[in-house]
Amino acid sequence: MPRDLQKVQKNVRKKRGNLTVHEKSRDAKLLRRAAAREDRLARVASATMKARQGLLDRVAYFQECLTKATGPLTLSDETILKAIQQWIHRNDAELEELRAERRKGRPPSKREELLQERIQAEEREFRSGFYMPDVTDEDSRRQLQEWNGEWSSLSTIKFIRYCENGHRQPSSFPPRGVS
């Protein structure tokens, strides 16, 4: 039985000559099921891409940090800590602007709450181990510089969890919760 909507439409056209079918016919039921399946798959793919986007942005940021690095392509612990802090507080200007726009005594806007929650979550992650590409390893740095921005090519890059105190722990790709 064909599963793709286009295949179902093609089969119905072959039988009938057009796509006008009775509301309760078998062909109409097939078309509805195929359309619902295609819609469901599109929603799942969209949700997956949205979940992956945060990690893609994070890796792109560290790729940019490597290209901006002066001298040898290695990042010291101090530079890594500074880069992580900049990443965590990347939306501070927008957050301050939202706070300044809000009248006294009014509750924070949804965007302001979202930014505060994101900062708090990333600071908690930093305390327990910030998930990032391993910029201390030469092969991983080279692969990160050559990275093309695609999710599928991230599996070749080594990742670590970098703690606030400078401790590094190897980690696997993808991190738990993102597929």
Helices and strands as residue ranges (DSSP letters): H 5-16, H 26-68, H 77-88, H 92-101, H 110-128, E 130-133, H 138-146, G 152-156, E 159-162, E 168-171
